[in-house]
């Protein structure tokens, strides 16, 4: 059993009396949590675990926590579910050219000849490329199983056998971009993946292809993306951008072949309970002397989003 005080919310460790922090054994953190560095850890000598009810912990948990043997967990697997479901919906809608047709229909207010104007429309037999076998990427691959897609996976950290077990064919990123009519990004943001989708990468996409990004905006070179999108050669569905939000006068707001959503793919509204449920499960496992699910090792930090 643990005592949880829902009114004890820390926005600034400096504003909390030391005698209160000295009693803390478990910290439940979330988006926007204050930094937990050596000074904060010194004031919490009884701290056993930081349970993060969100995804990445990079922004607020210092490496000192691992050096002190403090357990650090994430709710990324719970957050992966709504992101993957959102991504699946966008893939299906992109295959039907839903957003382009909706824009044209609203502009012309006339019956559209879908068969002649969009001969490549539809999801049957379409090739979908997933970049990154992350928690979310793997969940997307799982959700794609019932559909009639050829699924390609690019991730240097897995081999062809792993990809096959996920229902995909392992290919290079170059080949994936050349062959896929829909590409969904699920790679973490690291120094090696920043702007991994650059001008040369985008030029590989077939005419009419759609790029979906629910991962991190900085995975994509946005200047190169604008250059490809302006002529209408490809389309994009962007739940994340660089910067976020975009500048008020950014052309991406106005282009008819671009769908912008306000970083809503992750857990929101009713879905937030999924994160809380996982944190409760993790806490129960720690109290039972077990290793909690989704424990983050120090080595994993380098490849986290």
C-alpha positions in Angstrom: 0.0 0.0 0.0 1.1 3.6 -0.7 -0.4 6.9 0.3 -1.0 9.1 -2.7 -1.8 12.7 -2.2 -3.5 14.0 -5.4 -3.2 17.6 -4.1 0.6 17.3 -3.7 1.6 18.6 -7.2 5.2 19.8 -7.7 5.6 22.5 -10.3 8.8 23.8 -8.8 10.9 21.7 -6.5 12.4 24.9 -5.0 8.9 25.9 -3.7 8.4 22.6 -1.8 9.6 22.4 1.8 12.5 20.0 2.3 10.6 18.1 5.0 7.9 17.2 2.5 10.3 16.1 -0.2 12.2 14.0 2.3 9.1 11.7 2.6 8.7 11.0 -1.1 9.3 7.5 -2.2 7.6 7.6 -5.6 7.3 10.4 -8.1 4.6 10.3 -10.8 5.5 12.7 -13.5 3.9 13.8 -16.8 4.2 16.2 -19.6 5.9 19.4 -18.5 7.3 17.9 -15.3 10.2 20.0 -13.7 13.7 18.8 -14.1 14.9 16.1 -11.6 18.6 16.6 -11.2 21.2 16.0 -8.5 20.0 18.8 -6.3 16.4 17.6 -6.4 17.5 14.0 -5.8 19.5 15.1 -2.7 16.3 16.5 -1.2 14.5 13.2 -1.8 16.7 10.6 -0.1 13.9 8.0 0.1 13.0 8.2 -3.6 12.7 4.7 -5.1 11.1 5.3 -8.5 10.1 7.9 -11.0 7.0 6.7 -12.8 6.4 8.8 -16.0 2.8 8.9 -17.1 3.8 9.9 -20.6 6.5 9.0 -23.2 10.1 10.3 -23.2 11.8 11.1 -19.9 14.8 12.8 -21.5 13.6 16.3 -20.8 13.2 15.9 -17.0 15.2 13.0 -15.5 18.9 13.5 -15.1 21.3 10.6 -15.6 22.1 10.9 -11.9 18.8 9.0 -11.2 20.1 5.9 -12.8 23.5 6.2 -11.1 21.7 6.2 -7.8 19.7 3.1 -8.7 16.4 4.8 -8.9 13.8 3.0 -11.1 12.6 5.1 -14.0 9.6 3.9 -16.1 7.6 5.3 -19.0 4.0 4.9 -20.1 5.1 5.0 -23.7 3.5 1.7 -24.5 0.1 3.0 -23.3 0.6 6.2 -25.3 1.5 4.1 -28.3 -2.0 2.8 -28.6 -3.8 6.1 -29.5 -0.9 7.2 -31.7 -1.0 4.0 -33.6 -4.8 4.1 -34.0 -4.6 7.7 -35.2 -1.9 6.7 -37.7 -4.0 3.8 -39.0 -6.9 6.1 -39.5 -4.7 8.6 -41.5 -3.2 5.7 -43.6 -6.7 4.5 -44.5 -8.0 8.0 -45.3 -4.8 8.9 -47.3 -5.3 5.8 -49.4 -8.8 7.0 -50.3 -7.5 10.5 -51.0 -10.1 11.7 -48.5 -8.5 15.0 -47.6 -7.8 16.0 -51.2 -11.2 15.0 -52.4 -12.9 16.8 -49.5 -11.0 20.0 -50.3 -11.9 19.8 -54.0 -15.5 19.0 -53.2 -15.8 21.9 -50.8 -14.2 24.3 -53.3 -16.0 23.2 -56.5 -19.3 22.1 -54.9 -19.9 19.8 -57.8 -20.1 16.0 -58.2 -16.6 14.7 -58.6 -15.6 12.0 -61.1 -13.5 10.0 -58.6 -12.9 7.1 -61.0 -11.4 9.3 -63.8 -9.9 12.1 -61.7 -8.2 9.8 -59.1 -7.5 6.5 -60.9 -5.0 5.3 -58.2 -7.5 5.8 -55.3 -8.1 3.0 -52.8 -6.3 0.8 -50.2 -6.4 -2.6 -51.9 -2.9 -3.7 -52.7 -1.3 -0.4 -51.7 2.3 -0.3 -50.4 2.7 1.3 -47.0 6.2 2.1 -45.6 6.9 2.3 -41.9 10.1 4.0 -40.8 11.1 2.9 -37.3 10.2 -0.2 -35.3 9.5 1.8 -32.2 6.7 0.9 -29.7 4.4 3.0 -31.9 5.8 1.7 -35.2 5.3 -1.9 -34.0 1.8 -1.2 -32.9 1.1 0.4 -36.3 2.4 -2.7 -38.0 0.1 -4.9 -35.9 -2.9 -2.8 -36.8 -2.1 -3.1 -40.5 -2.3 -6.9 -40.4 -6.0 -7.2 -41.4 -5.7 -4.9 -44.4 -4.7 -5.6 -48.0 -1.4 -3.8 -47.9 2.2 -4.6 -48.8 4.0 -3.4 -45.8 7.7 -2.3 -45.8 9.8 -1.6 -42.7 13.0 0.4 -42.5 14.9 0.3 -39.3 18.7 -0.3 -39.0 18.3 -1.9 -35.5 16.3 -4.9 -36.6 17.0 -7.7 -39.1 14.8 -9.2 -41.9 13.5 -12.0 -39.6 12.3 -9.5 -37.0 10.6 -7.6 -39.7 8.8 -10.7 -41.0 7.6 -11.5 -37.5 6.0 -8.0 -37.5 4.3 -8.7 -40.8 6.6 -6.5 -42.9 9.4 -6.8 -45.4 12.7 -5.3 -44.2 14.2 -2.8 -46.7 16.5 0.1 -46.7 15.0 3.6 -46.2 16.0 4.4 -49.8 14.0 1.5 -51.2 11.1 2.1 -48.8 10.7 5.7 -50.0 10.9 4.6 -53.7 8.3 1.9 -53.4 5.8 3.3 -50.9 2.7 5.4 -51.7 2.2 6.1 -48.0 5.1 6.6 -45.6 4.6 6.8 -41.8 7.4 8.0 -39.6 8.0 6.4 -36.2 11.7 6.9 -35.5 13.1 8.5 -32.4 14.7 11.9 -32.6 18.4 11.4 -32.1 21.5 13.2 -33.6 21.6 10.6 -36.3 17.9 10.8 -37.2 17.4 14.6 -37.1 16.2 15.7 -40.6 16.6 12.1 -41.8 13.8 12.9 -44.3 15.6 15.5 -46.4 15.3 16.8 -50.0 17.0 13.8 -51.5 14.7 11.5 -49.5 11.5 13.3 -50.4 12.5 13.2 -54.1 12.5 9.4 -54.0 8.7 9.4 -53.2 6.5 8.4 -56.1 4.2 11.1 -57.5 1.0 11.2 -55.4 2.6 9.7 -52.3 1.7 10.8 -48.8 4.0 11.4 -45.9 2.6 11.0 -42.4 4.5 12.2 -39.4 3.2 11.6 -35.8 6.7 11.2 -34.4 8.9 14.4 -34.1 8.9 17.4 -36.4 12.6 17.6 -36.6 12.8 14.2 -38.3 11.9 16.1 -41.5 13.7 19.0 -43.3 10.7 21.3 -43.5 12.3 23.6 -46.2 12.7 20.6 -48.4 9.2 19.4 -47.6 7.7 22.7 -48.6 9.6 22.6 -51.9 8.1 19.1 -52.6 4.6 20.1 -51.5 4.2 23.4 -53.3 3.8 21.9 -56.8 1.4 19.3 -55.4 3.5 16.3 -56.4 3.1 14.7 -52.9 0.9 15.3 -49.9 1.5 15.3 -46.2 -0.4 14.7 -42.9 1.6 16.3 -40.1 0.7 16.0 -36.5 4.1 17.4 -35.5 6.1 20.1 -37.2 9.4 22.1 -36.9 8.8 24.5 -35.2 5.7 23.6 -33.3 3.5 25.4 -33.9 4.5 26.7 -37.3 4.9 30.5 -37.9 1.6 32.2 -38.6 2.5 32.8 -42.2 3.8 29.4 -43.0 2.6 28.1 -46.4 1.9 24.7 -44.9 -1.3 26.1 -43.4 -2.6 27.1 -46.8 -1.6 24.2 -49.1 -4.5 22.0 -50.1 -2.4 18.9 -50.1 -1.3 19.3 -46.5 -3.3 18.3 -43.4 -2.1 19.8 -40.1 -3.3 18.5 -36.8 -2.3 20.0 -33.4 -0.1 17.2 -32.0 -3.3 15.3 -31.0 -2.3 11.7 -31.9 -1.0 10.9 -28.4 -3.2 10.2 -25.4 -5.8 12.9 -24.9 -9.2 13.1 -23.2 -10.5 9.7 -22.4 -7.2 8.1 -23.5 -5.2 9.7 -20.7 -6.6 7.1 -18.3 -4.6 4.5 -20.2 -1.4 6.2 -18.9 -2.7 6.3 -15.4 -3.6 2.6 -15.5 -0.2 1.6 -16.6 1.5 3.7 -13.9 -0.7 2.0 -11.2 0.4 -1.4 -12.6 4.0 -0.4 -12.5 3.7 0.8 -8.9 2.0 -2.4 -7.9 4.8 -4.4 -9.5 7.5 -2.5 -7.6 5.7 -3.0 -4.3 5.5 -6.7 -5.1 9.3 -6.8 -5.6 9.0 -7.2 -9.4 10.6 -5.4 -12.2 7.9 -3.1 -13.6 7.0 -3.1 -17.3 8.5 -0.4 -19.4 11.4 0.2 -17.1 13.9 2.5 -18.8 17.6 1.6 -18.6 20.3 4.2 -18.9 21.5 2.6 -22.2 18.0 3.0 -23.7 18.1 6.8 -23.3 20.3 7.2 -26.4 17.7 5.7 -28.7 14.6 7.2 -27.1 12.5 9.8 -28.7 
